[in-house]
Amino acid sequence: YGTVILSDDDGITWQSRNADSEYHLFGIATNGNRIMAVGKGLVLLSSKDGGIKWNVMYKGTKQLSFYDIAFGNGFWIAVGEGYRNIIVVDDSNNKVEEYGLGTKSTLRGVAFSKADNSWVVVGHEGVIFNSKDNGSSWEQKNSGTTEDLLSVAFNGKRFVAVGTNGIILTSKDGSVWQKVQINNNSTFRSVSCTNTHWLAITIDGKKEVIEDSKI
């Protein structure tokens, strides 16, 4: 219901805000000057005051959702469901472009590589797409799996994507992907990273920590 939780003391205390009760929000990102949130109704919300006030920048079909958003190279890219399952926003002028990747699979995660200005989106049934031009065109890549991919991140050296039945994939350039074998068959809902470690969270709240050097 549009709930946003804010902390300005490194996560010690939290304050609840309501962006707009009409929307369920599933993803959030920042570029330092603006925060963007996405969710049900293919909604894109924007805040320039640290999450206190929110404006609707885009919304689409009520039954569909955006699940994730990321910022890179002056652009925001949000991914989700439907025929137009990607939107690209130019941060300099707020221009919104809609794109469809020609897949019935729901897109669940997006990440950006500063190393080569490359974008990666992942989704259900193992789909992976790569863009080198800030989302104007996309090329599908071979993931080697039909497991649902639910999240992807980049740590400055490589992409890592995670999903159902313990699937973990890694790629240095977003084009060639390899499986990482660990003894965990849980569904990984999300993944994040530091320079040295990866943290994957399962749908039941458990965690898997992976050293970057091991992959």
C-alpha positions as a Markdown table, in Angstrom:
| # | Residue | x | y | z |
|---|---|---|---|---|
| 1 | Tyr | 0.0 | 0.0 | 0.0 |
| 2 | Gly | 2.7 | 2.5 | -0.9 |
| 3 | Thr | 4.6 | 2.1 | 2.4 |
| 4 | Val | 8.1 | 3.6 | 2.4 |
| 5 | Ile | 10.4 | 3.2 | 5.4 |
| 6 | Leu | 13.1 | 5.8 | 6.0 |
| 7 | Ser | 16.2 | 6.0 | 8.1 |
| 8 | Asp | 18.7 | 8.8 | 8.4 |
| 9 | Asp | 21.0 | 7.3 | 11.1 |
| 10 | Asp | 22.5 | 4.3 | 9.3 |
| 11 | Gly | 19.4 | 2.1 | 9.9 |
| 12 | Ile | 19.2 | 2.4 | 13.7 |
| 13 | Thr | 15.8 | 4.0 | 13.7 |
| 14 | Trp | 13.1 | 4.0 | 11.0 |
| 15 | Gln | 10.2 | 6.2 | 10.1 |
| 16 | Ser | 7.2 | 5.0 | 8.0 |
| 17 | Arg | 5.9 | 7.1 | 5.1 |
| 18 | Asn | 3.1 | 6.5 | 2.6 |
| 19 | Ala | 4.0 | 7.3 | -1.0 |
| 20 | Asp | 0.5 | 6.5 | -2.3 |
| 21 | Ser | -1.8 | 3.8 | -0.9 |
| 22 | Glu | -3.0 | 2.9 | -4.4 |
| 23 | Tyr | 0.3 | 1.2 | -5.2 |
| 24 | His | 2.1 | -1.8 | -3.9 |
| 25 | Leu | 5.9 | -1.1 | -4.3 |
| 26 | Phe | 8.4 | -3.9 | -5.2 |
| 27 | Gly | 11.6 | -2.1 | -6.1 |
| 28 | Ile | 13.7 | 0.9 | -5.3 |
| 29 | Ala | 16.9 | 2.6 | -6.4 |
| 30 | Thr | 18.8 | 5.9 | -6.0 |
| 31 | Asn | 21.4 | 7.9 | -7.9 |
| 32 | Gly | 22.2 | 10.2 | -5.0 |
| 33 | Asn | 19.9 | 13.0 | -6.1 |
| 34 | Arg | 16.7 | 11.1 | -6.7 |
| 35 | Ile | 15.0 | 8.0 | -5.4 |
| 36 | Met | 12.8 | 5.9 | -7.8 |
| 37 | Ala | 10.3 | 3.2 | -6.7 |
| 38 | Val | 8.3 | 0.8 | -8.9 |
| 39 | Gly | 5.4 | -1.5 | -8.3 |
| 40 | Lys | 1.9 | -2.8 | -9.1 |
| 41 | Gly | 0.1 | -1.0 | -11.8 |
| 42 | Leu | 3.4 | -0.5 | -13.7 |
| 43 | Val | 3.9 | 2.6 | -11.6 |
| 44 | Leu | 7.1 | 4.6 | -11.3 |
| 45 | Leu | 7.3 | 7.0 | -8.4 |
| 46 | Ser | 10.0 | 9.7 | -8.0 |
| 47 | Ser | 11.3 | 11.5 | -4.9 |
| 48 | Lys | 13.9 | 14.3 | -4.7 |
| 49 | Asp | 13.7 | 14.9 | -1.0 |
| 50 | Gly | 14.9 | 11.6 | 0.4 |
| 51 | Gly | 11.6 | 9.8 | 0.2 |
| 52 | Ile | 9.3 | 12.2 | 2.0 |
| 53 | Lys | 7.3 | 13.4 | -1.0 |
| 54 | Trp | 6.6 | 11.3 | -4.1 |
| 55 | Asn | 5.4 | 12.1 | -7.6 |
| 56 | Val | 4.0 | 9.7 | -10.2 |
| 57 | Met | 6.2 | 9.7 | -13.3 |
| 58 | Tyr | 4.6 | 6.8 | -15.1 |
| 59 | Lys | 1.8 | 4.3 | -14.7 |
| 60 | Gly | 0.3 | 1.6 | -16.9 |
| 61 | Thr | -2.0 | -1.4 | -16.7 |
| 62 | Lys | -3.4 | -2.0 | -13.2 |
| 63 | Gln | -3.1 | -5.8 | -13.3 |
| 64 | Leu | 0.7 | -5.7 | -14.2 |
| 65 | Ser | 3.7 | -4.8 | -12.2 |
| 66 | Phe | 7.3 | -3.5 | -12.4 |
| 67 | Tyr | 9.5 | -5.5 | -10.0 |
| 68 | Asp | 12.9 | -3.8 | -10.1 |
| 69 | Ile | 14.7 | -0.6 | -11.1 |
| 70 | Ala | 18.3 | 0.5 | -11.4 |
| 71 | Phe | 20.3 | 3.6 | -12.4 |
| 72 | Gly | 23.4 | 4.0 | -14.6 |
| 73 | Asn | 25.0 | 6.2 | -17.1 |
| 74 | Gly | 22.3 | 8.9 | -16.7 |
| 75 | Phe | 19.4 | 6.6 | -17.2 |
| 76 | Trp | 16.9 | 4.6 | -15.1 |
| 77 | Ile | 15.6 | 1.3 | -16.3 |
| 78 | Ala | 12.6 | -0.5 | -14.8 |
| 79 | Val | 11.5 | -4.1 | -15.6 |
| 80 | Gly | 8.4 | -6.1 | -15.1 |
| 81 | Glu | 5.4 | -7.7 | -16.8 |
| 82 | Gly | 3.5 | -7.3 | -20.0 |
| 83 | Tyr | 4.1 | -6.5 | -23.7 |
| 84 | Arg | 5.9 | -3.3 | -22.7 |
| 85 | Asn | 8.0 | -4.8 | -19.9 |
| 86 | Ile | 10.8 | -2.3 | -19.9 |
| 87 | Ile | 10.8 | 1.5 | -19.5 |
| 88 | Val | 13.8 | 3.7 | -19.8 |
| 89 | Val | 13.9 | 7.2 | -18.2 |
| 90 | Asp | 16.5 | 9.8 | -19.2 |
| 91 | Asp | 17.4 | 11.5 | -15.8 |
| 92 | Ser | 18.4 | 14.7 | -17.5 |
| 93 | Asn | 14.9 | 15.5 | -19.0 |
| 94 | Asn | 12.6 | 12.8 | -17.5 |
| 95 | Lys | 11.8 | 11.5 | -21.0 |
| 96 | Val | 10.2 | 8.0 | -20.7 |
| 97 | Glu | 10.6 | 5.4 | -23.4 |
| 98 | Glu | 8.7 | 2.1 | -23.4 |
| 99 | Tyr | 10.2 | -1.2 | -24.8 |
| 100 | Gly | 9.1 | -4.8 | -25.2 |
| 101 | Leu | 11.6 | -7.6 | -25.4 |
| 102 | Gly | 9.3 | -10.0 | -27.3 |
| 103 | Thr | 9.2 | -12.5 | -24.5 |
| 104 | Lys | 6.2 | -13.8 | -22.5 |
| 105 | Ser | 8.5 | -14.2 | -19.4 |
| 106 | Thr | 8.2 | -11.8 | -16.6 |
| 107 | Leu | 11.3 | -9.7 | -16.0 |
| 108 | Arg | 12.3 | -9.6 | -12.3 |
| 109 | Gly | 15.8 | -8.0 | -12.0 |
| 110 | Val | 18.0 | -5.3 | -13.6 |
| 111 | Ala | 21.6 | -4.3 | -13.0 |
| 112 | Phe | 24.2 | -1.9 | -14.6 |
| 113 | Ser | 27.9 | -2.3 | -15.1 |
| 114 | Lys | 30.0 | 0.8 | -14.9 |
| 115 | Ala | 32.9 | -1.2 | -16.3 |
| 116 | Asp | 31.5 | -1.2 | -19.9 |
| 117 | Asn | 28.2 | 0.7 | -19.7 |
| 118 | Ser | 26.3 | -2.6 | -20.0 |
| 119 | Trp | 22.8 | -3.4 | -18.7 |
| 120 | Val | 21.5 | -6.8 | -17.8 |
| 121 | Val | 17.9 | -7.8 | -17.1 |
| 122 | Val | 16.8 | -11.3 | -15.9 |
| 123 | Gly | 13.4 | -13.0 | -15.5 |
| 124 | His | 11.3 | -16.1 | -15.4 |
| 125 | Glu | 12.3 | -19.3 | -17.3 |
| 126 | Gly | 15.9 | -18.3 | -17.3 |
| 127 | Val | 15.7 | -15.3 | -19.7 |
| 128 | Ile | 18.6 | -12.9 | -19.8 |
| 129 | Phe | 18.9 | -9.8 | -22.0 |
| 130 | Asn | 21.9 | -7.5 | -22.4 |
| 131 | Ser | 22.0 | -3.9 | -23.6 |
| 132 | Lys | 25.0 | -1.8 | -24.6 |
| 133 | Asp | 23.1 | 1.4 | -25.5 |
| 134 | Asn | 21.2 | 2.3 | -22.3 |
| 135 | Gly | 18.1 | 0.2 | -23.2 |
| 136 | Ser | 17.5 | 1.3 | -26.7 |
| 137 | Ser | 18.2 | -2.2 | -28.0 |
| 138 | Trp | 18.5 | -5.6 | -26.3 |
| 139 | Glu | 20.1 | -9.0 | -27.2 |
| 140 | Gln | 19.0 | -12.2 | -25.6 |
| 141 | Lys | 21.7 | -14.3 | -24.0 |
| 142 | Asn | 22.0 | -18.0 | -23.2 |
| 143 | Ser | 21.6 | -18.5 | -19.5 |
| 144 | Gly | 21.9 | -22.3 | -19.6 |
| 145 | Thr | 18.9 | -22.7 | -17.3 |
| 146 | Thr | 15.1 | -22.6 | -17.3 |
| 147 | Glu | 14.9 | -21.7 | -13.6 |
| 148 | Asp | 13.2 | -18.4 | -12.8 |
| 149 | Leu | 15.8 | -15.7 | -12.3 |
| 150 | Leu | 14.6 | -13.2 | -9.6 |
| 151 | Ser | 17.4 | -10.8 | -9.0 |
| 152 | Val | 20.7 | -9.6 | -10.5 |
| 153 | Ala | 23.5 | -7.4 | -9.2 |
| 154 | Phe | 27.0 | -6.1 | -10.3 |
| 155 | Asn | 29.9 | -5.5 | -8.0 |
| 156 | Gly | 32.4 | -3.8 | -10.3 |
| 157 | Lys | 33.9 | -7.1 | -11.5 |
| 158 | Arg | 31.0 | -9.4 | -12.4 |
| 159 | Phe | 27.2 | -9.8 | -12.6 |
| 160 | Val | 25.5 | -12.4 | -10.4 |
| 161 | Ala | 22.0 | -13.6 | -11.0 |
| 162 | Val | 20.0 | -15.8 | -8.6 |
| 163 | Gly | 16.6 | -17.5 | -8.6 |
| 164 | Thr | 14.6 | -20.7 | -7.9 |
| 165 | Asn | 16.1 | -24.0 | -6.8 |
| 166 | Gly | 19.4 | -22.5 | -5.7 |
| 167 | Ile | 20.3 | -21.2 | -9.2 |
| 168 | Ile | 23.3 | -18.8 | -9.2 |
| 169 | Leu | 24.8 | -17.5 | -12.4 |
| 170 | Thr | 27.8 | -15.3 | -13.0 |
| 171 | Ser | 29.1 | -13.3 | -15.9 |
| 172 | Lys | 31.9 | -10.7 | -16.3 |
| 173 | Asp | 30.3 | -9.0 | -19.3 |
| 174 | Gly | 26.6 | -9.9 | -19.2 |
| 175 | Ser | 27.0 | -12.0 | -22.4 |
| 176 | Val | 28.5 | -15.3 | -21.3 |
| 177 | Trp | 27.0 | -16.9 | -18.2 |
| 178 | Gln | 28.2 | -19.8 | -16.0 |
| 179 | Lys | 26.5 | -21.7 | -13.1 |
| 180 | Val | 27.9 | -21.4 | -9.6 |
| 181 | Gln | 27.5 | -24.7 | -7.7 |
| 182 | Ile | 26.6 | -24.5 | -4.0 |
| 183 | Asn | 24.8 | -26.9 | -1.7 |
| 184 | Asn | 21.5 | -24.9 | -1.4 |
| 185 | Asn | 18.3 | -25.7 | -3.2 |
| 186 | Ser | 16.3 | -22.8 | -1.8 |
| 187 | Thr | 14.7 | -20.1 | -3.9 |
| 188 | Phe | 16.9 | -16.9 | -3.8 |
| 189 | Arg | 14.7 | -13.9 | -3.9 |
| 190 | Ser | 17.4 | -11.2 | -4.0 |
| 191 | Val | 21.1 | -10.7 | -4.3 |
| 192 | Ser | 23.4 | -7.8 | -3.3 |
| 193 | Cys | 27.1 | -7.3 | -3.1 |
| 194 | Thr | 30.3 | -5.6 | -1.8 |
| 195 | Asn | 33.7 | -5.7 | -3.5 |
| 196 | Thr | 34.5 | -9.0 | -1.8 |
| 197 | His | 31.3 | -10.8 | -1.0 |
| 198 | Trp | 27.8 | -11.6 | -2.3 |
| 199 | Leu | 24.7 | -11.9 | -0.1 |
| 200 | Ala | 21.7 | -13.9 | -1.4 |
| 201 | Ile | 18.5 | -14.0 | 0.6 |
| 202 | Thr | 16.0 | -16.9 | 0.3 |
| 203 | Ile | 12.2 | -16.5 | 0.2 |
| 204 | Asp | 12.1 | -17.7 | 3.8 |
| 205 | Gly | 14.6 | -15.2 | 5.0 |
| 206 | Lys | 17.7 | -17.3 | 5.2 |
| 207 | Lys | 21.0 | -16.0 | 3.7 |
| 208 | Glu | 23.9 | -17.4 | 1.6 |
| 209 | Val | 27.2 | -15.5 | 1.7 |
| 210 | Ile | 29.6 | -16.2 | -1.1 |
| 211 | Glu | 33.2 | -14.9 | -1.4 |
| 212 | Asp | 33.7 | -13.2 | -4.8 |
| 213 | Ser | 37.0 | -15.0 | -5.2 |
| 214 | Lys | 35.1 | -18.4 | -5.2 |
| 215 | Ile | 33.2 | -17.5 | -8.3 |
